[in-house]
């Protein structure tokens, strides 16, 4: 459950200007594995000068630290067209597993507002978390639970231990026609993408429809450029143009279709 928080757009804008003025490895360091940005001694002194204070980590300046941390994360960890897209003067989250837009969803604890400041779109009122509940406890509120999914069997112990539910496997109506090929492993992404394009070209020349799945808009568009260089006509579908999803997918199984 969430509720509206205070409107403090000037603080986000000031923190964003500070973040953009910082230089990597001089004013701050990035740990991408932990997804953290840490100010160096030089960065801390710069923050003190920018915000007109003596010690940014003095308890009374906790709110300033909060704005700075969010601004640094927004500018140096959050990537446009990967974690989010910009459209119609708003920030829209992108699902990292499906590549779909998540309209109405926001980053929490002021990060969303920091990204709005970064992208120079209207800064909206921050939402504050008032109450939380885990999915497990939420589902336990129901007297009866049931469900159907293609991935339940691998997690049957969790369903039994968490919800006291057993998983039953429903056999396919017809024999599985899918052929599971061994994994292909490449030394780097470029080699992998070249192999994808080469295999796509081979299948395209046979007239076989091809569907390529990607994890980000950046990879999606990079592969599109590589396909163009090979003169392979194709349709691009990502969070930028998902309003055309139904039309594009409807044609994805046609002869010579590459999506």
Rosetta constraint file for C-alpha pairs under 8 A:
AtomPair CA 1 CA 129 HARMONIC 6.08 0.50
AtomPair CA 1 CA 130 HARMONIC 5.46 0.50
AtomPair CA 1 CA 131 HARMONIC 5.02 0.50
AtomPair CA 1 CA 132 HARMONIC 6.27 0.50
AtomPair CA 2 CA 127 HARMONIC 6.17 0.50
AtomPair CA 2 CA 128 HARMONIC 5.36 0.50
AtomPair CA 2 CA 129 HARMONIC 4.37 0.50
AtomPair CA 2 CA 130 HARMONIC 5.06 0.50
AtomPair CA 2 CA 131 HARMONIC 6.93 0.50
AtomPair CA 3 CA 127 HARMONIC 5.44 0.50
AtomPair CA 3 CA 128 HARMONIC 5.30 0.50
AtomPair CA 3 CA 129 HARMONIC 6.56 0.50
AtomPair CA 3 CA 130 HARMONIC 6.60 0.50
AtomPair CA 4 CA 125 HARMONIC 6.52 0.50
AtomPair CA 4 CA 126 HARMONIC 6.10 0.50
AtomPair CA 4 CA 127 HARMONIC 4.60 0.50
AtomPair CA 4 CA 128 HARMONIC 5.99 0.50
AtomPair CA 5 CA 125 HARMONIC 6.22 0.50
AtomPair CA 5 CA 126 HARMONIC 5.01 0.50
AtomPair CA 5 CA 127 HARMONIC 5.20 0.50
AtomPair CA 5 CA 128 HARMONIC 5.60 0.50
AtomPair CA 6 CA 125 HARMONIC 6.43 0.50
AtomPair CA 6 CA 126 HARMONIC 6.58 0.50
AtomPair CA 7 CA 124 HARMONIC 7.37 0.50
AtomPair CA 7 CA 125 HARMONIC 5.12 0.50
AtomPair CA 7 CA 126 HARMONIC 6.83 0.50
AtomPair CA 8 CA 12 HARMONIC 6.88 0.50
AtomPair CA 8 CA 125 HARMONIC 7.82 0.50
AtomPair CA 9 CA 13 HARMONIC 6.24 0.50
AtomPair CA 9 CA 113 HARMONIC 7.93 0.50
AtomPair CA 9 CA 123 HARMONIC 6.01 0.50
AtomPair CA 9 CA 124 HARMONIC 7.86 0.50
AtomPair CA 10 CA 14 HARMONIC 6.07 0.50
AtomPair CA 11 CA 15 HARMONIC 6.12 0.50
AtomPair CA 11 CA 64 HARMONIC 7.99 0.50
AtomPair CA 11 CA 67 HARMONIC 6.96 0.50
AtomPair CA 12 CA 16 HARMONIC 6.04 0.50
AtomPair CA 12 CA 67 HARMONIC 6.14 0.50
AtomPair CA 12 CA 71 HARMONIC 7.31 0.50
AtomPair CA 12 CA 113 HARMONIC 6.98 0.50
AtomPair CA 12 CA 114 HARMONIC 5.82 0.50
AtomPair CA 12 CA 117 HARMONIC 6.28 0.50
AtomPair CA 13 CA 17 HARMONIC 6.28 0.50
AtomPair CA 13 CA 114 HARMONIC 7.83 0.50
AtomPair CA 13 CA 117 HARMONIC 5.56 0.50
AtomPair CA 13 CA 118 HARMONIC 7.95 0.50
AtomPair CA 14 CA 18 HARMONIC 6.34 0.50
AtomPair CA 15 CA 19 HARMONIC 6.18 0.50
AtomPair CA 15 CA 67 HARMONIC 5.88 0.50
AtomPair CA 15 CA 68 HARMONIC 5.21 0.50
AtomPair CA 15 CA 71 HARMONIC 5.85 0.50
AtomPair CA 16 CA 20 HARMONIC 6.17 0.50
AtomPair CA 16 CA 68 HARMONIC 7.48 0.50
AtomPair CA 16 CA 71 HARMONIC 5.16 0.50
AtomPair CA 16 CA 72 HARMONIC 7.60 0.50
AtomPair CA 16 CA 75 HARMONIC 7.90 0.50
AtomPair CA 16 CA 114 HARMONIC 6.99 0.50
AtomPair CA 16 CA 117 HARMONIC 6.35 0.50
AtomPair CA 16 CA 118 HARMONIC 6.11 0.50
AtomPair CA 17 CA 21 HARMONIC 6.29 0.50
AtomPair CA 18 CA 22 HARMONIC 6.59 0.50
AtomPair CA 18 CA 47 HARMONIC 7.47 0.50
AtomPair CA 18 CA 50 HARMONIC 7.23 0.50
AtomPair CA 18 CA 68 HARMONIC 7.73 0.50
AtomPair CA 19 CA 68 HARMONIC 7.10 0.50
AtomPair CA 19 CA 71 HARMONIC 5.95 0.50
AtomPair CA 19 CA 72 HARMONIC 5.42 0.50
AtomPair CA 19 CA 75 HARMONIC 7.00 0.50
AtomPair CA 20 CA 75 HARMONIC 7.19 0.50
AtomPair CA 22 CA 26 HARMONIC 7.80 0.50
AtomPair CA 22 CA 27 HARMONIC 5.56 0.50
AtomPair CA 22 CA 28 HARMONIC 7.18 0.50
AtomPair CA 22 CA 43 HARMONIC 7.28 0.50
AtomPair CA 23 CA 27 HARMONIC 5.31 0.50
AtomPair CA 23 CA 28 HARMONIC 6.74 0.50
AtomPair CA 24 CA 28 HARMONIC 5.25 0.50
AtomPair CA 24 CA 29 HARMONIC 6.01 0.50
AtomPair CA 24 CA 30 HARMONIC 7.82 0.50
AtomPair CA 25 CA 29 HARMONIC 5.22 0.50
AtomPair CA 26 CA 40 HARMONIC 6.97 0.50
AtomPair CA 26 CA 42 HARMONIC 6.73 0.50
AtomPair CA 26 CA 43 HARMONIC 7.23 0.50
AtomPair CA 27 CA 39 HARMONIC 5.83 0.50
AtomPair CA 27 CA 40 HARMONIC 5.31 0.50
AtomPair CA 27 CA 41 HARMONIC 7.34 0.50
AtomPair CA 27 CA 42 HARMONIC 5.32 0.50
AtomPair CA 27 CA 43 HARMONIC 3.92 0.50
AtomPair CA 27 CA 44 HARMONIC 7.62 0.50
AtomPair CA 27 CA 46 HARMONIC 7.82 0.50
AtomPair CA 28 CA 37 HARMONIC 6.68 0.50
AtomPair CA 28 CA 38 HARMONIC 5.43 0.50
AtomPair CA 28 CA 39 HARMONIC 4.16 0.50
AtomPair CA 28 CA 40 HARMONIC 5.04 0.50
AtomPair CA 28 CA 43 HARMONIC 6.05 0.50
AtomPair CA 29 CA 37 HARMONIC 5.82 0.50
AtomPair CA 29 CA 38 HARMONIC 5.37 0.50
AtomPair CA 29 CA 39 HARMONIC 6.46 0.50
AtomPair CA 29 CA 40 HARMONIC 6.97 0.50
AtomPair CA 30 CA 35 HARMONIC 7.42 0.50
AtomPair CA 30 CA 36 HARMONIC 6.00 0.50
AtomPair CA 30 CA 37 HARMONIC 4.68 0.50
AtomPair CA 30 CA 38 HARMONIC 6.51 0.50
AtomPair CA 30 CA 76 HARMONIC 7.97 0.50
AtomPair CA 31 CA 35 HARMONIC 5.60 0.50
AtomPair CA 31 CA 36 HARMONIC 5.28 0.50
AtomPair CA 31 CA 37 HARMONIC 6.41 0.50
AtomPair CA 32 CA 36 HARMONIC 6.50 0.50
AtomPair CA 32 CA 77 HARMONIC 7.58 0.50
AtomPair CA 35 CA 77 HARMONIC 6.78 0.50
AtomPair CA 36 CA 73 HARMONIC 7.17 0.50
AtomPair CA 36 CA 77 HARMONIC 7.77 0.50
AtomPair CA 37 CA 69 HARMONIC 7.46 0.50
AtomPair CA 37 CA 72 HARMONIC 6.46 0.50
AtomPair CA 37 CA 73 HARMONIC 6.46 0.50
AtomPair CA 37 CA 76 HARMONIC 7.68 0.50
AtomPair CA 37 CA 77 HARMONIC 7.93 0.50
AtomPair CA 39 CA 43 HARMONIC 5.01 0.50
AtomPair CA 39 CA 44 HARMONIC 5.97 0.50
AtomPair CA 40 CA 44 HARMONIC 6.16 0.50
AtomPair CA 41 CA 45 HARMONIC 6.30 0.50
AtomPair CA 42 CA 46 HARMONIC 6.17 0.50
AtomPair CA 43 CA 47 HARMONIC 6.15 0.50
AtomPair CA 44 CA 48 HARMONIC 6.28 0.50
AtomPair CA 44 CA 56 HARMONIC 7.14 0.50
AtomPair CA 45 CA 49 HARMONIC 6.33 0.50
AtomPair CA 46 CA 50 HARMONIC 6.05 0.50
AtomPair CA 47 CA 51 HARMONIC 6.04 0.50
AtomPair CA 47 CA 56 HARMONIC 7.06 0.50
AtomPair CA 48 CA 52 HARMONIC 5.67 0.50
AtomPair CA 48 CA 53 HARMONIC 4.92 0.50
AtomPair CA 48 CA 54 HARMONIC 5.72 0.50
AtomPair CA 48 CA 55 HARMONIC 6.25 0.50
AtomPair CA 48 CA 56 HARMONIC 5.91 0.50
AtomPair CA 49 CA 53 HARMONIC 6.62 0.50
AtomPair CA 49 CA 54 HARMONIC 7.93 0.50
AtomPair CA 56 CA 61 HARMONIC 5.88 0.50
AtomPair CA 56 CA 62 HARMONIC 7.74 0.50
AtomPair CA 56 CA 64 HARMONIC 7.52 0.50
AtomPair CA 56 CA 65 HARMONIC 6.87 0.50
AtomPair CA 57 CA 61 HARMONIC 6.44 0.50
AtomPair CA 57 CA 62 HARMONIC 6.86 0.50
AtomPair CA 57 CA 65 HARMONIC 7.26 0.50
AtomPair CA 58 CA 62 HARMONIC 7.17 0.50
AtomPair CA 61 CA 65 HARMONIC 6.58 0.50
AtomPair CA 62 CA 66 HARMONIC 6.32 0.50
AtomPair CA 63 CA 67 HARMONIC 6.44 0.50
AtomPair CA 64 CA 68 HARMONIC 6.19 0.50
AtomPair CA 65 CA 69 HARMONIC 6.01 0.50
AtomPair CA 66 CA 70 HARMONIC 6.29 0.50
AtomPair CA 67 CA 71 HARMONIC 6.10 0.50
AtomPair CA 67 CA 110 HARMONIC 7.64 0.50
AtomPair CA 67 CA 114 HARMONIC 7.62 0.50
AtomPair CA 68 CA 72 HARMONIC 6.08 0.50
AtomPair CA 69 CA 73 HARMONIC 6.19 0.50
AtomPair CA 70 CA 74 HARMONIC 5.99 0.50
AtomPair CA 70 CA 110 HARMONIC 6.76 0.50
AtomPair CA 70 CA 111 HARMONIC 5.22 0.50
AtomPair CA 70 CA 114 HARMONIC 5.87 0.50
AtomPair CA 71 CA 75 HARMONIC 6.15 0.50
AtomPair CA 71 CA 111 HARMONIC 7.46 0.50
AtomPair CA 71 CA 114 HARMONIC 5.24 0.50
AtomPair CA 71 CA 115 HARMONIC 7.33 0.50
AtomPair CA 71 CA 118 HARMONIC 7.58 0.50
AtomPair CA 72 CA 76 HARMONIC 5.87 0.50
AtomPair CA 72 CA 77 HARMONIC 7.62 0.50
AtomPair CA 73 CA 77 HARMONIC 4.98 0.50
AtomPair CA 73 CA 78 HARMONIC 6.35 0.50
AtomPair CA 73 CA 111 HARMONIC 7.73 0.50
AtomPair CA 74 CA 78 HARMONIC 5.06 0.50
AtomPair CA 74 CA 79 HARMONIC 7.90 0.50
AtomPair CA 74 CA 111 HARMONIC 6.76 0.50
AtomPair CA 74 CA 114 HARMONIC 6.00 0.50
AtomPair CA 74 CA 115 HARMONIC 5.17 0.50
AtomPair CA 74 CA 118 HARMONIC 6.90 0.50
AtomPair CA 75 CA 79 HARMONIC 7.81 0.50
AtomPair CA 75 CA 115 HARMONIC 7.48 0.50
AtomPair CA 75 CA 118 HARMONIC 6.60 0.50
AtomPair CA 78 CA 82 HARMONIC 7.87 0.50
AtomPair CA 78 CA 83 HARMONIC 6.33 0.50
AtomPair CA 78 CA 84 HARMONIC 8.00 0.50
AtomPair CA 79 CA 83 HARMONIC 5.85 0.50
AtomPair CA 79 CA 84 HARMONIC 7.07 0.50
AtomPair CA 80 CA 84 HARMONIC 5.43 0.50
AtomPair CA 80 CA 85 HARMONIC 5.70 0.50
AtomPair CA 80 CA 86 HARMONIC 7.59 0.50
AtomPair CA 81 CA 85 HARMONIC 4.87 0.50
AtomPair CA 81 CA 86 HARMONIC 7.90 0.50
AtomPair CA 81 CA 94 HARMONIC 7.93 0.50
AtomPair CA 81 CA 216 HARMONIC 7.46 0.50
AtomPair CA 81 CA 217 HARMONIC 5.65 0.50
AtomPair CA 81 CA 218 HARMONIC 6.75 0.50
AtomPair CA 82 CA 94 HARMONIC 6.91 0.50
AtomPair CA 82 CA 96 HARMONIC 7.66 0.50
AtomPair CA 82 CA 216 HARMONIC 5.46 0.50
AtomPair CA 82 CA 217 HARMONIC 5.89 0.50
AtomPair CA 82 CA 218 HARMONIC 6.77 0.50
AtomPair CA 83 CA 93 HARMONIC 6.14 0.50
AtomPair CA 83 CA 94 HARMONIC 5.33 0.50
AtomPair CA 83 CA 95 HARMONIC 7.37 0.50
AtomPair CA 83 CA 96 HARMONIC 6.86 0.50
AtomPair CA 84 CA 91 HARMONIC 6.58 0.50
AtomPair CA 84 CA 92 HARMONIC 5.47 0.50
AtomPair CA 84 CA 93 HARMONIC 4.32 0.50
AtomPair CA 84 CA 94 HARMONIC 4.95 0.50
AtomPair CA 85 CA 91 HARMONIC 6.02 0.50
AtomPair CA 85 CA 92 HARMONIC 5.35 0.50
AtomPair CA 85 CA 93 HARMONIC 6.51 0.50
AtomPair CA 85 CA 94 HARMONIC 6.98 0.50
AtomPair CA 85 CA 239 HARMONIC 7.55 0.50
AtomPair CA 85 CA 240 HARMONIC 7.27 0.50
AtomPair CA 86 CA 90 HARMONIC 5.83 0.50
AtomPair CA 86 CA 91 HARMONIC 4.93 0.50
AtomPair CA 86 CA 92 HARMONIC 6.21 0.50
AtomPair CA 86 CA 119 HARMONIC 7.87 0.50
AtomPair CA 87 CA 91 HARMONIC 6.63 0.50
AtomPair CA 87 CA 92 HARMONIC 7.24 0.50
AtomPair CA 89 CA 121 HARMONIC 5.25 0.50
AtomPair CA 89 CA 122 HARMONIC 6.43 0.50
AtomPair CA 90 CA 116 HARMONIC 7.32 0.50
AtomPair CA 90 CA 121 HARMONIC 6.24 0.50
AtomPair CA 90 CA 122 HARMONIC 7.03 0.50
AtomPair CA 91 CA 112 HARMONIC 7.66 0.50
AtomPair CA 91 CA 115 HARMONIC 7.57 0.50
AtomPair CA 91 CA 116 HARMONIC 6.55 0.50
AtomPair CA 91 CA 121 HARMONIC 7.93 0.50
AtomPair CA 92 CA 101 HARMONIC 6.45 0.50
AtomPair CA 92 CA 102 HARMONIC 6.45 0.50
AtomPair CA 92 CA 103 HARMONIC 6.00 0.50
AtomPair CA 92 CA 104 HARMONIC 7.62 0.50
AtomPair CA 92 CA 105 HARMONIC 7.35 0.50
AtomPair CA 92 CA 106 HARMONIC 7.57 0.50
AtomPair CA 93 CA 101 HARMONIC 5.82 0.50
AtomPair CA 93 CA 102 HARMONIC 5.26 0.50
AtomPair CA 93 CA 103 HARMONIC 6.94 0.50
AtomPair CA 93 CA 105 HARMONIC 6.56 0.50
AtomPair CA 93 CA 106 HARMONIC 6.79 0.50
AtomPair CA 93 CA 107 HARMONIC 7.94 0.50
AtomPair CA 94 CA 99 HARMONIC 5.81 0.50
AtomPair CA 94 CA 100 HARMONIC 5.53 0.50
AtomPair CA 94 CA 101 HARMONIC 4.58 0.50
AtomPair CA 94 CA 102 HARMONIC 5.77 0.50
AtomPair CA 94 CA 239 HARMONIC 6.95 0.50
AtomPair CA 95 CA 99 HARMONIC 5.07 0.50
AtomPair CA 95 CA 100 HARMONIC 5.34 0.50
AtomPair CA 95 CA 101 HARMONIC 6.30 0.50
AtomPair CA 95 CA 102 HARMONIC 6.52 0.50
AtomPair CA 96 CA 100 HARMONIC 7.94 0.50
AtomPair CA 96 CA 215 HARMONIC 6.50 0.50
AtomPair CA 96 CA 216 HARMONIC 7.05 0.50
AtomPair CA 97 CA 215 HARMONIC 6.39 0.50
AtomPair CA 98 CA 215 HARMONIC 7.13 0.50
AtomPair CA 99 CA 214 HARMONIC 7.92 0.50
AtomPair CA 99 CA 215 HARMONIC 6.39 0.50
AtomPair CA 99 CA 216 HARMONIC 6.24 0.50
AtomPair CA 99 CA 217 HARMONIC 7.35 0.50
AtomPair CA 99 CA 238 HARMONIC 6.31 0.50
AtomPair CA 99 CA 239 HARMONIC 5.99 0.50
AtomPair CA 100 CA 238 HARMONIC 6.99 0.50
AtomPair CA 100 CA 239 HARMONIC 5.21 0.50
AtomPair CA 100 CA 242 HARMONIC 7.29 0.50
AtomPair CA 101 CA 239 HARMONIC 5.46 0.50
AtomPair CA 101 CA 242 HARMONIC 7.83 0.50
AtomPair CA 106 CA 112 HARMONIC 6.06 0.50
AtomPair CA 107 CA 111 HARMONIC 5.69 0.50
AtomPair CA 107 CA 112 HARMONIC 4.78 0.50
AtomPair CA 108 CA 112 HARMONIC 6.43 0.50
AtomPair CA 108 CA 127 HARMONIC 7.29 0.50
AtomPair CA 108 CA 128 HARMONIC 7.75 0.50
AtomPair CA 109 CA 126 HARMONIC 7.72 0.50
AtomPair CA 109 CA 127 HARMONIC 7.67 0.50
AtomPair CA 109 CA 128 HARMONIC 7.11 0.50
AtomPair CA 110 CA 114 HARMONIC 6.29 0.50
AtomPair CA 110 CA 126 HARMONIC 6.18 0.50
AtomPair CA 110 CA 127 HARMONIC 7.93 0.50
AtomPair CA 111 CA 115 HARMONIC 6.28 0.50
AtomPair CA 112 CA 116 HARMONIC 6.30 0.50
AtomPair CA 112 CA 126 HARMONIC 7.95 0.50
AtomPair CA 113 CA 117 HARMONIC 6.27 0.50
AtomPair CA 113 CA 123 HARMONIC 5.72 0.50
AtomPair CA 113 CA 124 HARMONIC 6.69 0.50
AtomPair CA 113 CA 125 HARMONIC 7.88 0.50
AtomPair CA 113 CA 126 HARMONIC 6.80 0.50
AtomPair CA 114 CA 118 HARMONIC 6.20 0.50
AtomPair CA 115 CA 119 HARMONIC 6.14 0.50
AtomPair CA 116 CA 120 HARMONIC 5.90 0.50
AtomPair CA 116 CA 121 HARMONIC 5.21 0.50
AtomPair CA 116 CA 122 HARMONIC 6.49 0.50
AtomPair CA 116 CA 123 HARMONIC 5.59 0.50
AtomPair CA 117 CA 121 HARMONIC 6.38 0.50
AtomPair CA 117 CA 122 HARMONIC 7.58 0.50
AtomPair CA 117 CA 123 HARMONIC 6.48 0.50
AtomPair CA 133 CA 137 HARMONIC 6.55 0.50
AtomPair CA 133 CA 138 HARMONIC 6.39 0.50
AtomPair CA 134 CA 138 HARMONIC 6.11 0.50
AtomPair CA 135 CA 139 HARMONIC 6.09 0.50
AtomPair CA 136 CA 140 HARMONIC 6.35 0.50
AtomPair CA 136 CA 162 HARMONIC 7.27 0.50
AtomPair CA 136 CA 163 HARMONIC 7.84 0.50
AtomPair CA 137 CA 141 HARMONIC 6.75 0.50
AtomPair CA 138 CA 142 HARMONIC 7.84 0.50
AtomPair CA 139 CA 145 HARMONIC 7.65 0.50
AtomPair CA 140 CA 163 HARMONIC 7.18 0.50
AtomPair CA 148 CA 152 HARMONIC 7.71 0.50
AtomPair CA 151 CA 155 HARMONIC 7.33 0.50
AtomPair CA 152 CA 156 HARMONIC 6.07 0.50
AtomPair CA 152 CA 167 HARMONIC 6.80 0.50
AtomPair CA 153 CA 167 HARMONIC 6.30 0.50
AtomPair CA 153 CA 168 HARMONIC 7.57 0.50
AtomPair CA 153 CA 169 HARMONIC 6.87 0.50
AtomPair CA 155 CA 159 HARMONIC 6.55 0.50
AtomPair CA 156 CA 160 HARMONIC 6.17 0.50
AtomPair CA 156 CA 166 HARMONIC 6.81 0.50
AtomPair CA 156 CA 167 HARMONIC 5.74 0.50
AtomPair CA 157 CA 161 HARMONIC 6.04 0.50
AtomPair CA 158 CA 162 HARMONIC 5.70 0.50
AtomPair CA 158 CA 163 HARMONIC 7.84 0.50
AtomPair CA 159 CA 163 HARMONIC 5.39 0.50
AtomPair CA 159 CA 164 HARMONIC 6.35 0.50
AtomPair CA 159 CA 165 HARMONIC 5.44 0.50
AtomPair CA 159 CA 166 HARMONIC 6.75 0.50
AtomPair CA 159 CA 167 HARMONIC 7.56 0.50
AtomPair CA 160 CA 164 HARMONIC 4.23 0.50
AtomPair CA 160 CA 165 HARMONIC 4.73 0.50
AtomPair CA 160 CA 166 HARMONIC 5.70 0.50
AtomPair CA 161 CA 165 HARMONIC 7.87 0.50
AtomPair CA 172 CA 176 HARMONIC 7.31 0.50
AtomPair CA 185 CA 192 HARMONIC 7.87 0.50
AtomPair CA 186 CA 191 HARMONIC 6.32 0.50
AtomPair CA 186 CA 192 HARMONIC 5.64 0.50
AtomPair CA 187 CA 191 HARMONIC 6.97 0.50
AtomPair CA 187 CA 192 HARMONIC 7.83 0.50
AtomPair CA 188 CA 192 HARMONIC 6.44 0.50
AtomPair CA 189 CA 193 HARMONIC 6.09 0.50
AtomPair CA 190 CA 194 HARMONIC 6.15 0.50
AtomPair CA 191 CA 195 HARMONIC 6.27 0.50
AtomPair CA 192 CA 196 HARMONIC 6.32 0.50
AtomPair CA 193 CA 197 HARMONIC 6.23 0.50
AtomPair CA 193 CA 223 HARMONIC 6.84 0.50
AtomPair CA 194 CA 198 HARMONIC 6.09 0.50
AtomPair CA 194 CA 226 HARMONIC 7.96 0.50
AtomPair CA 195 CA 199 HARMONIC 6.08 0.50
AtomPair CA 196 CA 200 HARMONIC 6.01 0.50
AtomPair CA 197 CA 201 HARMONIC 6.08 0.50
AtomPair CA 197 CA 223 HARMONIC 7.53 0.50
AtomPair CA 197 CA 226 HARMONIC 7.03 0.50
AtomPair CA 197 CA 227 HARMONIC 6.29 0.50
AtomPair CA 198 CA 202 HARMONIC 6.33 0.50
AtomPair CA 199 CA 203 HARMONIC 6.31 0.50
AtomPair CA 200 CA 204 HARMONIC 5.91 0.50
AtomPair CA 200 CA 210 HARMONIC 6.75 0.50
AtomPair CA 200 CA 258 HARMONIC 7.95 0.50
AtomPair CA 201 CA 205 HARMONIC 6.13 0.50
AtomPair CA 201 CA 230 HARMONIC 7.77 0.50
AtomPair CA 201 CA 232 HARMONIC 6.96 0.50
AtomPair CA 202 CA 206 HARMONIC 6.80 0.50
AtomPair CA 203 CA 207 HARMONIC 6.51 0.50
AtomPair CA 203 CA 208 HARMONIC 5.35 0.50
AtomPair CA 203 CA 209 HARMONIC 7.40 0.50
AtomPair CA 203 CA 210 HARMONIC 7.27 0.50
AtomPair CA 204 CA 208 HARMONIC 5.52 0.50
AtomPair CA 204 CA 209 HARMONIC 6.73 0.50
AtomPair CA 204 CA 210 HARMONIC 7.28 0.50
AtomPair CA 204 CA 232 HARMONIC 7.76 0.50
AtomPair CA 204 CA 256 HARMONIC 5.52 0.50
AtomPair CA 204 CA 257 HARMONIC 7.55 0.50
AtomPair CA 204 CA 258 HARMONIC 7.34 0.50
AtomPair CA 205 CA 256 HARMONIC 7.58 0.50
AtomPair CA 206 CA 256 HARMONIC 7.71 0.50
AtomPair CA 207 CA 255 HARMONIC 5.23 0.50
AtomPair CA 207 CA 256 HARMONIC 4.30 0.50
AtomPair CA 207 CA 257 HARMONIC 7.73 0.50
AtomPair CA 208 CA 255 HARMONIC 5.78 0.50
AtomPair CA 208 CA 256 HARMONIC 5.60 0.50
AtomPair CA 208 CA 257 HARMONIC 7.35 0.50
AtomPair CA 209 CA 252 HARMONIC 6.75 0.50
AtomPair CA 209 CA 253 HARMONIC 5.58 0.50
AtomPair CA 209 CA 254 HARMONIC 6.10 0.50
AtomPair CA 209 CA 255 HARMONIC 5.51 0.50
AtomPair CA 209 CA 256 HARMONIC 5.23 0.50
AtomPair CA 209 CA 257 HARMONIC 4.66 0.50
AtomPair CA 209 CA 258 HARMONIC 5.78 0.50
AtomPair CA 210 CA 252 HARMONIC 7.52 0.50
AtomPair CA 210 CA 253 HARMONIC 7.77 0.50
AtomPair CA 210 CA 256 HARMONIC 7.85 0.50
AtomPair CA 210 CA 257 HARMONIC 6.29 0.50
AtomPair CA 210 CA 258 HARMONIC 4.75 0.50
AtomPair CA 210 CA 259 HARMONIC 6.26 0.50
AtomPair CA 211 CA 252 HARMONIC 7.10 0.50
AtomPair CA 211 CA 258 HARMONIC 6.02 0.50
AtomPair CA 211 CA 259 HARMONIC 4.89 0.50
AtomPair CA 212 CA 258 HARMONIC 7.85 0.50
AtomPair CA 212 CA 259 HARMONIC 6.22 0.50
AtomPair CA 214 CA 219 HARMONIC 6.32 0.50
AtomPair CA 214 CA 220 HARMONIC 5.74 0.50
AtomPair CA 215 CA 219 HARMONIC 7.03 0.50
AtomPair CA 215 CA 220 HARMONIC 7.66 0.50
AtomPair CA 216 CA 220 HARMONIC 6.16 0.50
AtomPair CA 217 CA 221 HARMONIC 6.08 0.50
AtomPair CA 217 CA 238 HARMONIC 6.12 0.50
AtomPair CA 217 CA 239 HARMONIC 7.15 0.50
AtomPair CA 218 CA 222 HARMONIC 6.09 0.50
AtomPair CA 219 CA 223 HARMONIC 6.13 0.50
AtomPair CA 220 CA 224 HARMONIC 6.32 0.50
AtomPair CA 220 CA 236 HARMONIC 7.52 0.50
AtomPair CA 220 CA 238 HARMONIC 7.28 0.50
AtomPair CA 221 CA 225 HARMONIC 6.33 0.50
AtomPair CA 221 CA 236 HARMONIC 7.76 0.50
AtomPair CA 222 CA 226 HARMONIC 6.47 0.50
AtomPair CA 223 CA 227 HARMONIC 6.16 0.50
AtomPair CA 224 CA 228 HARMONIC 6.24 0.50
AtomPair CA 224 CA 234 HARMONIC 7.79 0.50
AtomPair CA 224 CA 236 HARMONIC 7.08 0.50
AtomPair CA 225 CA 229 HARMONIC 6.43 0.50
AtomPair CA 226 CA 230 HARMONIC 6.64 0.50
AtomPair CA 227 CA 231 HARMONIC 6.34 0.50
AtomPair CA 227 CA 232 HARMONIC 5.32 0.50
AtomPair CA 227 CA 233 HARMONIC 7.45 0.50
AtomPair CA 227 CA 234 HARMONIC 7.78 0.50
AtomPair CA 228 CA 232 HARMONIC 5.70 0.50
AtomPair CA 228 CA 233 HARMONIC 6.92 0.50
AtomPair CA 232 CA 258 HARMONIC 7.97 0.50
AtomPair CA 233 CA 257 HARMONIC 7.97 0.50
AtomPair CA 233 CA 258 HARMONIC 6.96 0.50
AtomPair CA 234 CA 257 HARMONIC 6.65 0.50
AtomPair CA 234 CA 258 HARMONIC 4.68 0.50
AtomPair CA 234 CA 259 HARMONIC 5.55 0.50
AtomPair CA 235 CA 248 HARMONIC 7.00 0.50
AtomPair CA 235 CA 258 HARMONIC 6.38 0.50
AtomPair CA 235 CA 259 HARMONIC 4.81 0.50
AtomPair CA 236 CA 259 HARMONIC 6.05 0.50
AtomPair CA 237 CA 241 HARMONIC 6.24 0.50
AtomPair CA 237 CA 242 HARMONIC 6.29 0.50
AtomPair CA 237 CA 244 HARMONIC 7.83 0.50
AtomPair CA 237 CA 245 HARMONIC 6.70 0.50
AtomPair CA 237 CA 248 HARMONIC 7.44 0.50
AtomPair CA 237 CA 259 HARMONIC 7.30 0.50
AtomPair CA 238 CA 242 HARMONIC 5.76 0.50
AtomPair CA 241 CA 245 HARMONIC 7.43 0.50
AtomPair CA 244 CA 248 HARMONIC 6.19 0.50
AtomPair CA 245 CA 249 HARMONIC 5.96 0.50
AtomPair CA 246 CA 250 HARMONIC 5.99 0.50
AtomPair CA 247 CA 251 HARMONIC 6.71 0.50
AtomPair CA 248 CA 252 HARMONIC 6.31 0.50
AtomPair CA 248 CA 259 HARMONIC 7.78 0.50
AtomPair CA 249 CA 253 HARMONIC 7.75 0.50
AtomPair CA 249 CA 259 HARMONIC 8.00 0.50
AtomPair CA 251 CA 257 HARMONIC 7.17 0.50
AtomPair CA 252 CA 257 HARMONIC 5.64 0.50
AtomPair CA 252 CA 258 HARMONIC 6.80 0.50
AtomPair CA 252 CA 259 HARMONIC 6.10 0.50
AtomPair CA 253 CA 257 HARMONIC 6.52 0.50
